[in-house]
Each structure stands twice: as structure tokens, then as C-alpha cells.
Amino acid sequence: MKIHNQPAITFSVNRYQRNETKIEKTIDKLATGLNIRRASDNASGLAVSETLRAQVRGLSQAQRNMQDGLSVLQAANEGLNNVNSLLQRARELTVMNGNDTLTDSDRQASQLEFDQLMESINDTANKLEFNTKKILGNNAPLVLLIGANPGQQISLDLIDTSTKALGLDSLNLFNTSTDDLIMKLDDAITQTTGNLTKVGSYYEAIEHHMTNSLVKESNLTSSLSKITDTDIAKEMMQFVNLEIRKNSDQLLVSKVNQNVADVLNIISR
């Protein structure tokens, strides 16, 4: 007479242990929301997901880079507007100074204001900075990395708006003819207006790159989510299924052991 089916018990115990391991993994996925937490979960999927994650993080940083670039251009725009306003006032003084109704003291006062205007232009050129970098005092390009990969960059030509660059260095209302001074100021205003246009075009270009970057990041994030994020409904069904199997095996082992104990108790009487 056979009172203990050892193969059946062993099978049930082994299946119970396997189910217990699977349940732990399922609970881990449900708790973290991640389908892949370690290489053993999905080796190839992990490799793909980490590549996508690097691209997403790179694009996020590129967007911050472009935001900094837009801030630089906003500062440059305000500086150029200020320079343009100063040039307009200098031209107005020049036209006024060309009138013979002014006395010498009037012209000296005009020259004093003119000098202050030129000094203010140089002050804007030399002191307008972003993160300690001069914006309007040199011609060095500003390179922005606007993508997640090498070569994805844009170069912005910074603008020198000093009086020397504008052709207004060492000008004087007394020793320069009114006509020549007006033409020089007109050229400076035209140059400043052109620089404003350039800044505006750079700003628009960066905004387009920003939009493209946001679209790319959204698409890559969606792809990454499909690989790494847990399908909650699927995992819940898996959890319920494994729990039923585990409880069944536990009940089977418990029942067999109880039967054995009952048989042994009868035999021992």
C-alpha cells in the first residue's frame, strides 16, 4: 500500500517555489512601475532602453541649452535697442548742432552730451554679459549644442557694437562736418538695425529647433515607455494567476501531508 506520493509532493513544492519567485518579480514590477529593472528581466530590451534614455536626457539638456541661448539673444536685443536709442539721440544732437542759431556754449553742452552718448554705447558693449561672457563687445561665435548627438549645433555670431566697430570712435561735433557726422551716424544706425534683424532671425531659428527637439523627445519617451514601463493590467492578471497556482500547490501539499499523518495515526493504533 502506498501512503505517500513523493513525486507529486516534489512537483508541487517545486512549482510552488517557482511561482513564489515569479510573484516576487510581478510585485516588484507593480510596485515600481518598471518592466525592466535589471538585465535578467530583458537583456536586449535593457540595451535598447538605455540607448533611448541617453537620447531623451540629451534632448532635455539640449532644450536647456537653447533656453540659455534665447536668454542671451533677449539680452542682446535689449542692448541693441538701447544702442539704437543712443544713436538716434546723437543724430538729433548733430542736426541741432548744425544750426547757426546756437552759441558756442550751446555747442559745448551738445558736445558734452554727445560724449556721454558715445560712452554709454561703449558701456553697453563692454558690460552687457551673460554668465560672465560678453554679448555685444566681441565677434566670437556662440556655439549651442541643440541635439543629443555630435554635430547637432548652431553657431551664433555675437556682435561688436562698440563705437569703434560702429565707425564712431573719436568723433567730435566741432572738428567733423555736420554732413559727415550725420552720414556716419546713419551708417551706425543701419548697422545696429541689421544686427537687431540678425538677432531676431537667430531667435526664430532656435525656437524652431526647440519645437523639433520637443517632438523628438516626446516620440522617444513614448518608445522608451513601451519598453520599460509595466503593463499594470497584464501584471495584475499574472499576479492573480500565480497566486491561485501558489495557493493550490500549498493546499495540495498540506492535504497530502495531512492524509499521511492520518494514515500513520491509524496504523499506529
CYANA upper distance limits for C-alpha pairs under 8 A (distance plus 0.5 A):
  3 ILE  CA    260 VAL  CA      6.69
  3 ILE  CA    263 VAL  CA      7.74
  4 HIS  CA    256 VAL  CA      8.08
  4 HIS  CA    260 VAL  CA      6.84
  5 ASN  CA      9 ILE  CA      6.92
  6 GLN  CA     10 THR  CA      6.56
  7 PRO  CA     11 PHE  CA      6.58
  8 ALA  CA     12 SER  CA      6.68
  9 ILE  CA     13 VAL  CA      6.60
  9 ILE  CA    253 VAL  CA      6.55
  9 ILE  CA    256 VAL  CA      8.25
 10 THR  CA     14 ASN  CA      6.57
 11 PHE  CA     15 ARG  CA      6.61
 12 SER  CA     16 TYR  CA      6.46
 12 SER  CA    249 ASP  CA      5.88
 12 SER  CA    250 GLN  CA      8.27
 12 SER  CA    252 LEU  CA      7.97
 12 SER  CA    253 VAL  CA      7.31
 13 VAL  CA     17 GLN  CA      6.74
 13 VAL  CA    249 ASP  CA      7.52
 13 VAL  CA    250 GLN  CA      8.29
 13 VAL  CA    253 VAL  CA      7.81
 14 ASN  CA     18 ARG  CA      6.74
 15 ARG  CA     19 ASN  CA      6.55
 15 ARG  CA    246 LYS  CA      8.29
 15 ARG  CA    249 ASP  CA      7.89
 16 TYR  CA     20 GLU  CA      6.63
 16 TYR  CA    245 ARG  CA      8.02
 16 TYR  CA    246 LYS  CA      5.74
 16 TYR  CA    249 ASP  CA      6.37
 16 TYR  CA    250 GLN  CA      7.47
 17 GLN  CA     21 THR  CA      6.86
 18 ARG  CA     22 LYS  CA      6.82
 19 ASN  CA     23 ILE  CA      6.48
 19 ASN  CA    242 LEU  CA      6.38
 19 ASN  CA    243 GLU  CA      8.30
 19 ASN  CA    245 ARG  CA      7.81
 19 ASN  CA    246 LYS  CA      6.55
 20 GLU  CA     24 GLU  CA      6.80
 20 GLU  CA    242 LEU  CA      8.42
 20 GLU  CA    246 LYS  CA      7.55
 21 THR  CA     25 LYS  CA      6.98
 22 LYS  CA     26 THR  CA      6.65
 22 LYS  CA    242 LEU  CA      8.03
 23 ILE  CA     27 ILE  CA      6.53
 23 ILE  CA    239 PHE  CA      6.66
 23 ILE  CA    242 LEU  CA      6.94
 23 ILE  CA    243 GLU  CA      7.93
 24 GLU  CA     28 ASP  CA      6.60
 25 LYS  CA     29 LYS  CA      6.76
 26 THR  CA     30 LEU  CA      6.68
 26 THR  CA    235 GLU  CA      6.72
 26 THR  CA    238 GLN  CA      7.91
 26 THR  CA    239 PHE  CA      6.77
 27 ILE  CA     31 ALA  CA      6.45
 27 ILE  CA    239 PHE  CA      8.02
 28 ASP  CA     32 THR  CA      6.59
 29 LYS  CA     33 GLY  CA      5.88
 29 LYS  CA     34 LEU  CA      5.83
 29 LYS  CA     35 ASN  CA      6.20
 29 LYS  CA     36 ILE  CA      8.49
 29 LYS  CA    230 THR  CA      6.71
 29 LYS  CA    235 GLU  CA      8.17
 30 LEU  CA     34 LEU  CA      7.99
 30 LEU  CA    230 THR  CA      7.45
 30 LEU  CA    232 ILE  CA      7.02
 30 LEU  CA    235 GLU  CA      7.46
 30 LEU  CA    236 MET  CA      8.28
 33 GLY  CA    229 ASP  CA      6.30
 33 GLY  CA    230 THR  CA      5.53
 33 GLY  CA    232 ILE  CA      8.14
 34 LEU  CA    228 THR  CA      6.06
 34 LEU  CA    229 ASP  CA      5.00
 34 LEU  CA    230 THR  CA      5.41
 35 ASN  CA     41 ASP  CA      8.18
 35 ASN  CA    227 ILE  CA      7.86
 35 ASN  CA    228 THR  CA      5.42
 35 ASN  CA    229 ASP  CA      5.54
 35 ASN  CA    230 THR  CA      4.95
 35 ASN  CA    231 ASP  CA      8.10
 36 ILE  CA     41 ASP  CA      6.07
 36 ILE  CA     42 ASN  CA      6.91
 36 ILE  CA     45 GLY  CA      8.22
 36 ILE  CA     46 LEU  CA      7.20
 36 ILE  CA    227 ILE  CA      8.31
 36 ILE  CA    228 THR  CA      5.78
 36 ILE  CA    229 ASP  CA      7.95
 37 ARG  CA     41 ASP  CA      7.28
 38 ARG  CA     42 ASN  CA      7.97
 38 ARG  CA     43 ALA  CA      8.44
 38 ARG  CA     46 LEU  CA      8.05
 39 ALA  CA     43 ALA  CA      5.11
 39 ALA  CA     46 LEU  CA      6.63
 42 ASN  CA     46 LEU  CA      6.44
 43 ALA  CA     47 ALA  CA      7.03
 44 SER  CA     48 VAL  CA      6.91
 45 GLY  CA     49 SER  CA      6.48
 45 GLY  CA    227 ILE  CA      7.22
 45 GLY  CA    228 THR  CA      8.45
 46 LEU  CA     50 GLU  CA      6.56
 46 LEU  CA    228 THR  CA      8.48
 47 ALA  CA     51 THR  CA      6.91
 48 VAL  CA     52 LEU  CA      6.82
 49 SER  CA     53 ARG  CA      6.47
 49 SER  CA    224 LEU  CA      6.33
 49 SER  CA    227 ILE  CA      7.12
 49 SER  CA    228 THR  CA      7.36
 50 GLU  CA     54 ALA  CA      6.64
 51 THR  CA     55 GLN  CA      6.99
 52 LEU  CA     56 VAL  CA      6.70
 52 LEU  CA    220 LEU  CA      7.03
 52 LEU  CA    221 THR  CA      8.32
 52 LEU  CA    223 SER  CA      8.47
 52 LEU  CA    224 LEU  CA      6.72
 53 ARG  CA     57 ARG  CA      6.64
 53 ARG  CA    221 THR  CA      8.37
 53 ARG  CA    224 LEU  CA      7.51
 54 ALA  CA     58 GLY  CA      6.47
 55 GLN  CA     59 LEU  CA      6.61
 55 GLN  CA    148 ALA  CA      6.23
 55 GLN  CA    149 ASN  CA      8.46
 55 GLN  CA    217 GLU  CA      8.45
 55 GLN  CA    220 LEU  CA      8.21
 56 VAL  CA     60 SER  CA      6.74
 56 VAL  CA    148 ALA  CA      8.28
 56 VAL  CA    217 GLU  CA      6.05
 56 VAL  CA    220 LEU  CA      6.93
 56 VAL  CA    221 THR  CA      7.09
 57 ARG  CA     61 GLN  CA      6.79
 57 ARG  CA    148 ALA  CA      8.34
 58 GLY  CA     62 ALA  CA      6.62
 58 GLY  CA    147 GLY  CA      7.42
 58 GLY  CA    148 ALA  CA      4.82
 58 GLY  CA    149 ASN  CA      8.21
 59 LEU  CA     63 GLN  CA      6.73
 59 LEU  CA    146 ILE  CA      8.22
 59 LEU  CA    147 GLY  CA      6.19
 59 LEU  CA    148 ALA  CA      5.57
 59 LEU  CA    213 SER  CA      6.86
 59 LEU  CA    214 LEU  CA      8.37
 59 LEU  CA    216 LYS  CA      8.42
 59 LEU  CA    217 GLU  CA      6.72
 60 SER  CA     64 ARG  CA      7.12
 60 SER  CA    217 GLU  CA      7.89
 61 GLN  CA     65 ASN  CA      6.71
 61 GLN  CA    148 ALA  CA      8.49
 62 ALA  CA     66 MET  CA      6.72
 62 ALA  CA    145 LEU  CA      6.62
 62 ALA  CA    146 ILE  CA      5.29
 62 ALA  CA    147 GLY  CA      5.92
 62 ALA  CA    148 ALA  CA      7.11
 62 ALA  CA    213 SER  CA      8.43
 63 GLN  CA     67 GLN  CA      6.67
 63 GLN  CA    146 ILE  CA      7.33
 63 GLN  CA    210 MET  CA      6.71
 63 GLN  CA    213 SER  CA      7.52
 63 GLN  CA    214 LEU  CA      8.37
 64 ARG  CA     68 ASP  CA      6.81
 65 ASN  CA     69 GLY  CA      6.82
 65 ASN  CA    144 LEU  CA      7.00
 65 ASN  CA    145 LEU  CA      7.18
 65 ASN  CA    146 ILE  CA      7.29
 66 MET  CA     70 LEU  CA      6.63
 66 MET  CA    144 LEU  CA      7.32
 66 MET  CA    145 LEU  CA      8.25
 66 MET  CA    146 ILE  CA      6.86
 66 MET  CA    206 ILE  CA      7.05
 66 MET  CA    210 MET  CA      7.42
 67 GLN  CA     71 SER  CA      6.75
 68 ASP  CA     72 VAL  CA      6.81
 69 GLY  CA     73 LEU  CA      6.80
 69 GLY  CA    144 LEU  CA      7.49
 69 GLY  CA    206 ILE  CA      8.35
 70 LEU  CA     74 GLN  CA      6.59
 70 LEU  CA    203 TYR  CA      6.72
 70 LEU  CA    206 ILE  CA      7.77
 71 SER  CA     75 ALA  CA      6.77
 72 VAL  CA     76 ALA  CA      6.66
 72 VAL  CA    130 PHE  CA      6.83
 72 VAL  CA    135 ILE  CA      7.84
 73 LEU  CA     77 ASN  CA      6.47
 73 LEU  CA    199 VAL  CA      6.73
 73 LEU  CA    202 TYR  CA      8.29
 73 LEU  CA    203 TYR  CA      7.09
 74 GLN  CA     78 GLU  CA      6.86
 75 ALA  CA     79 GLY  CA      6.69
 75 ALA  CA    128 LEU  CA      8.28
 75 ALA  CA    130 PHE  CA      8.45
 76 ALA  CA     80 LEU  CA      6.57
 76 ALA  CA    128 LEU  CA      8.47
 76 ALA  CA    135 ILE  CA      6.88
 76 ALA  CA    136 LEU  CA      7.22
 76 ALA  CA    199 VAL  CA      7.92
 77 ASN  CA     81 ASN  CA      6.64
 77 ASN  CA    196 LEU  CA      6.80
 77 ASN  CA    199 VAL  CA      7.15
 77 ASN  CA    200 GLY  CA      8.43
 78 GLU  CA     82 ASN  CA      6.75
 79 GLY  CA     83 VAL  CA      6.78
 79 GLY  CA    124 THR  CA      6.98
 79 GLY  CA    125 ALA  CA      8.40
 79 GLY  CA    128 LEU  CA      7.75
 79 GLY  CA    136 LEU  CA      8.13
 80 LEU  CA     84 ASN  CA      6.51
 80 LEU  CA    161 THR  CA      8.29
 80 LEU  CA    192 THR  CA      7.09
 80 LEU  CA    195 ASN  CA      8.13
 80 LEU  CA    196 LEU  CA      7.03
 81 ASN  CA     85 SER  CA      6.69
 81 ASN  CA    196 LEU  CA      8.25
 82 ASN  CA     86 LEU  CA      6.79
 83 VAL  CA     87 LEU  CA      6.67
 83 VAL  CA    121 ILE  CA      6.16
 83 VAL  CA    124 THR  CA      7.92
 83 VAL  CA    161 THR  CA      8.38
 83 VAL  CA    192 THR  CA      8.09
 84 ASN  CA     88 GLN  CA      6.67
 84 ASN  CA    189 ILE  CA      6.72
 84 ASN  CA    192 THR  CA      6.86
 84 ASN  CA    193 THR  CA      7.94
 85 SER  CA     89 ARG  CA      6.89
 86 LEU  CA     90 ALA  CA      6.69
 86 LEU  CA    117 LEU  CA      6.45
 86 LEU  CA    118 MET  CA      8.40
 86 LEU  CA    120 SER  CA      8.26
 86 LEU  CA    121 ILE  CA      7.54
 87 LEU  CA     91 ARG  CA      6.64
 87 LEU  CA    117 LEU  CA      8.16
 87 LEU  CA    185 LEU  CA      7.21
 87 LEU  CA    188 ALA  CA      8.02
 87 LEU  CA    189 ILE  CA      6.97
 88 GLN  CA     92 GLU  CA      6.74
 88 GLN  CA    189 ILE  CA      8.03
 89 ARG  CA     93 LEU  CA      6.73
 89 ARG  CA    117 LEU  CA      8.48
 90 ALA  CA     94 THR  CA      6.71
 90 ALA  CA    114 PHE  CA      6.46
 90 ALA  CA    117 LEU  CA      7.25
 90 ALA  CA    185 LEU  CA      8.18
 91 ARG  CA     95 VAL  CA      6.74
 91 ARG  CA    182 ILE  CA      6.69
 91 ARG  CA    185 LEU  CA      6.70
 91 ARG  CA    186 ASP  CA      8.33
 92 GLU  CA     96 MET  CA      6.69
 93 LEU  CA     97 ASN  CA      6.39
 93 LEU  CA    110 SER  CA      6.98
 93 LEU  CA    114 PHE  CA      7.76
 94 THR  CA     98 GLY  CA      6.80
 94 THR  CA    173 LEU  CA      7.50
 94 THR  CA    178 THR  CA      6.92
 94 THR  CA    181 LEU  CA      7.65
 94 THR  CA    182 ILE  CA      7.20
 95 VAL  CA     99 ASN  CA      7.75
 95 VAL  CA    178 THR  CA      7.62
 95 VAL  CA    182 ILE  CA      7.93
 97 ASN  CA    102 LEU  CA      7.50
 97 ASN  CA    107 ARG  CA      6.70
 97 ASN  CA    110 SER  CA      7.58
 97 ASN  CA    173 LEU  CA      7.97
 97 ASN  CA    178 THR  CA      8.30
 98 GLY  CA    178 THR  CA      6.31
102 LEU  CA    106 ASP  CA      6.20
102 LEU  CA    107 ARG  CA      7.14
103 THR  CA    107 ARG  CA      6.89
104 ASP  CA    108 GLN  CA      6.66
105 SER  CA    109 ALA  CA      6.70
106 ASP  CA    110 SER  CA      6.73
107 ARG  CA    111 GLN  CA      6.56
107 ARG  CA    173 LEU  CA      8.34
108 GLN  CA    112 LEU  CA      6.67
109 ALA  CA    113 GLU  CA      6.89
110 SER  CA    114 PHE  CA      6.51
111 GLN  CA    115 ASP  CA      6.56
111 GLN  CA    172 ASN  CA      7.59
111 GLN  CA    173 LEU  CA      6.54
111 GLN  CA    174 PHE  CA      8.49
112 LEU  CA    116 GLN  CA      6.87
113 GLU  CA    117 LEU  CA      6.71
114 PHE  CA    118 MET  CA      6.87
114 PHE  CA    173 LEU  CA      8.50
115 ASP  CA    119 GLU  CA      6.64
116 GLN  CA    120 SER  CA      6.57
117 LEU  CA    121 ILE  CA      6.82
118 MET  CA    122 ASN  CA      6.93
118 MET  CA    163 THR  CA      7.13
118 MET  CA    168 LEU  CA      8.46
119 GLU  CA    123 ASP  CA      6.52
120 SER  CA    124 THR  CA      6.67
121 ILE  CA    125 ALA  CA      6.78
121 ILE  CA    161 THR  CA      8.06
121 ILE  CA    162 SER  CA      6.76
121 ILE  CA    163 THR  CA      7.18
122 ASN  CA    126 ASN  CA      6.47
122 ASN  CA    161 THR  CA      8.10
122 ASN  CA    162 SER  CA      5.45
122 ASN  CA    163 THR  CA      6.70
123 ASP  CA    127 LYS  CA      6.29
123 ASP  CA    128 LEU  CA      8.44
124 THR  CA    128 LEU  CA      6.06
124 THR  CA    136 LEU  CA      7.89
124 THR  CA    162 SER  CA      8.49
125 ALA  CA    134 LYS  CA      8.42
125 ALA  CA    135 ILE  CA      8.00
125 ALA  CA    136 LEU  CA      5.21
125 ALA  CA    137 GLY  CA      5.08
125 ALA  CA    160 ASP  CA      7.36
125 ALA  CA    161 THR  CA      6.12
125 ALA  CA    162 SER  CA      5.86
126 ASN  CA    134 LYS  CA      7.39
126 ASN  CA    136 LEU  CA      7.44
126 ASN  CA    137 GLY  CA      5.69
126 ASN  CA    162 SER  CA      8.18
127 LYS  CA    134 LYS  CA      7.42
127 LYS  CA    137 GLY  CA      8.45
128 LEU  CA    134 LYS  CA      6.51
128 LEU  CA    135 ILE  CA      6.50
128 LEU  CA    136 LEU  CA      7.09
128 LEU  CA    137 GLY  CA      8.44
129 GLU  CA    133 LYS  CA      5.63
129 GLU  CA    134 LYS  CA      4.91
129 GLU  CA    135 ILE  CA      5.93
129 GLU  CA    136 LEU  CA      8.47
130 PHE  CA    134 LYS  CA      7.10
130 PHE  CA    135 ILE  CA      7.38
134 LYS  CA    138 ASN  CA      7.53
135 ILE  CA    158 LEU  CA      6.73
135 ILE  CA    159 ILE  CA      7.45
136 LEU  CA    158 LEU  CA      7.03
136 LEU  CA    159 ILE  CA      5.49
136 LEU  CA    160 ASP  CA      5.43
136 LEU  CA    161 THR  CA      6.14
136 LEU  CA    162 SER  CA      8.21
137 GLY  CA    159 ILE  CA      7.17
137 GLY  CA    160 ASP  CA      5.07
137 GLY  CA    161 THR  CA      6.73
137 GLY  CA    162 SER  CA      6.99
138 ASN  CA    158 LEU  CA      6.99
138 ASN  CA    159 ILE  CA      6.46
138 ASN  CA    160 ASP  CA      5.17
139 ASN  CA    157 ASP  CA      6.87
139 ASN  CA    158 LEU  CA      5.50
139 ASN  CA    159 ILE  CA      5.77
139 ASN  CA    160 ASP  CA      6.18
140 ALA  CA    157 ASP  CA      6.97
140 ALA  CA    158 LEU  CA      6.37
141 PRO  CA    155 SER  CA      6.57
141 PRO  CA    156 LEU  CA      5.83
141 PRO  CA    157 ASP  CA      4.85
141 PRO  CA    158 LEU  CA      6.00
142 LEU  CA    155 SER  CA      6.08
142 LEU  CA    156 LEU  CA      5.38
142 LEU  CA    157 ASP  CA      6.73
142 LEU  CA    158 LEU  CA      7.04
143 VAL  CA    153 GLN  CA      7.26
143 VAL  CA    154 ILE  CA      6.26
143 VAL  CA    155 SER  CA      4.88
143 VAL  CA    156 LEU  CA      6.70
144 LEU  CA    153 GLN  CA      5.95
144 LEU  CA    154 ILE  CA      5.84
144 LEU  CA    155 SER  CA      6.83
144 LEU  CA    156 LEU  CA      8.38
145 LEU  CA    151 GLY  CA      8.45
145 LEU  CA    152 GLN  CA      6.54
145 LEU  CA    153 GLN  CA      4.79
145 LEU  CA    154 ILE  CA      7.11
146 ILE  CA    152 GLN  CA      6.28
146 ILE  CA    153 GLN  CA      5.59
146 ILE  CA    154 ILE  CA      7.37
146 ILE  CA    209 HIS  CA      7.60
146 ILE  CA    210 MET  CA      8.36
146 ILE  CA    213 SER  CA      8.40
147 GLY  CA    152 GLN  CA      5.52
147 GLY  CA    153 GLN  CA      7.27
147 GLY  CA    213 SER  CA      7.66
148 ALA  CA    152 GLN  CA      7.75
156 LEU  CA    202 TYR  CA      7.55
159 ILE  CA    195 ASN  CA      7.73
160 ASP  CA    165 ALA  CA      6.63
161 THR  CA    165 ALA  CA      6.38
161 THR  CA    166 LEU  CA      6.81
161 THR  CA    192 THR  CA      8.01
162 SER  CA    166 LEU  CA      6.73
163 THR  CA    167 GLY  CA      6.52
163 THR  CA    168 LEU  CA      5.32
163 THR  CA    169 ASP  CA      5.59
164 LYS  CA    168 LEU  CA      6.31
164 LYS  CA    169 ASP  CA      5.29
166 LEU  CA    187 ASP  CA      8.34
166 LEU  CA    188 ALA  CA      5.70
166 LEU  CA    191 GLN  CA      7.84
167 GLY  CA    184 LYS  CA      7.47
167 GLY  CA    188 ALA  CA      7.53
168 LEU  CA    184 LYS  CA      7.48
168 LEU  CA    185 LEU  CA      7.95
168 LEU  CA    188 ALA  CA      8.21
171 LEU  CA    175 ASN  CA      8.39
171 LEU  CA    176 THR  CA      7.44
171 LEU  CA    181 LEU  CA      8.37
172 ASN  CA    176 THR  CA      6.37
173 LEU  CA    177 SER  CA      7.97
173 LEU  CA    178 THR  CA      7.91
173 LEU  CA    181 LEU  CA      8.32
176 THR  CA    180 ASP  CA      7.24
176 THR  CA    181 LEU  CA      6.80
177 SER  CA    181 LEU  CA      6.65
178 THR  CA    182 ILE  CA      6.55
179 ASP  CA    183 MET  CA      6.76
180 ASP  CA    184 LYS  CA      6.68
181 LEU  CA    185 LEU  CA      6.63
182 ILE  CA    186 ASP  CA      6.53
183 MET  CA    187 ASP  CA      6.66
184 LYS  CA    188 ALA  CA      6.74
185 LEU  CA    189 ILE  CA      6.59
186 ASP  CA    190 THR  CA      6.60
187 ASP  CA    191 GLN  CA      6.61
188 ALA  CA    192 THR  CA      6.60
189 ILE  CA    193 THR  CA      6.51
190 THR  CA    194 GLY  CA      6.60
191 GLN  CA    195 ASN  CA      6.72
192 THR  CA    196 LEU  CA      6.76
193 THR  CA    197 THR  CA      6.83
194 GLY  CA    198 LYS  CA      6.74
195 ASN  CA    199 VAL  CA      6.68
196 LEU  CA    200 GLY  CA      6.70
197 THR  CA    201 SER  CA      6.75
198 LYS  CA    202 TYR  CA      6.72
199 VAL  CA    203 TYR  CA      6.64
200 GLY  CA    204 GLU  CA      6.76
201 SER  CA    205 ALA  CA      6.64
202 TYR  CA    206 ILE  CA      6.72
203 TYR  CA    207 GLU  CA      6.78
204 GLU  CA    208 HIS  CA      6.86
205 ALA  CA    209 HIS  CA      6.86
206 ILE  CA    210 MET  CA      6.51
207 GLU  CA    211 THR  CA      6.76
208 HIS  CA    212 ASN  CA      6.84
209 HIS  CA    213 SER  CA      6.55
210 MET  CA    214 LEU  CA      6.71
211 THR  CA    215 VAL  CA      6.89
212 ASN  CA    216 LYS  CA      6.74
213 SER  CA    217 GLU  CA      6.56
214 LEU  CA    218 SER  CA      6.60
215 VAL  CA    219 ASN  CA      6.79
216 LYS  CA    220 LEU  CA      6.61
217 GLU  CA    221 THR  CA      6.38
218 SER  CA    222 SER  CA      6.69
219 ASN  CA    223 SER  CA      6.86
220 LEU  CA    224 LEU  CA      6.55
221 THR  CA    225 SER  CA      6.53
222 SER  CA    226 LYS  CA      6.91
223 SER  CA    227 ILE  CA      7.13
224 LEU  CA    228 THR  CA      6.58
224 LEU  CA    229 ASP  CA      8.37
225 SER  CA    229 ASP  CA      5.53
230 THR  CA    235 GLU  CA      7.91
231 ASP  CA    235 GLU  CA      6.65
232 ILE  CA    236 MET  CA      6.51
233 ALA  CA    237 MET  CA      6.84
234 LYS  CA    238 GLN  CA      6.71
235 GLU  CA    239 PHE  CA      6.47
236 MET  CA    240 VAL  CA      6.69
237 MET  CA    241 ASN  CA      6.61
238 GLN  CA    242 LEU  CA      6.61
239 PHE  CA    243 GLU  CA      6.54
240 VAL  CA    244 ILE  CA      6.76
241 ASN  CA    245 ARG  CA      6.91
242 LEU  CA    246 LYS  CA      6.48
243 GLU  CA    247 ASN  CA      6.55
244 ILE  CA    248 SER  CA      6.56
245 ARG  CA    249 ASP  CA      6.68
246 LYS  CA    250 GLN  CA      6.56
247 ASN  CA    251 LEU  CA      6.49
248 SER  CA    252 LEU  CA      6.58
249 ASP  CA    253 VAL  CA      6.62
250 GLN  CA    254 SER  CA      6.56
251 LEU  CA    255 LYS  CA      6.42
252 LEU  CA    256 VAL  CA      6.64
253 VAL  CA    257 ASN  CA      6.63
254 SER  CA    258 GLN  CA      6.61
255 LYS  CA    259 ASN  CA      6.64
256 VAL  CA    260 VAL  CA      6.69
257 ASN  CA    261 ALA  CA      6.65
258 GLN  CA    262 ASP  CA      6.64
259 ASN  CA    263 VAL  CA      6.65
260 VAL  CA    264 LEU  CA      6.58
261 ALA  CA    265 ASN  CA      6.54
262 ASP  CA    266 ILE  CA      6.80
263 VAL  CA    267 ILE  CA      6.72
264 LEU  CA    268 SER  CA      6.52
265 ASN  CA    269 ARG  CA      7.15
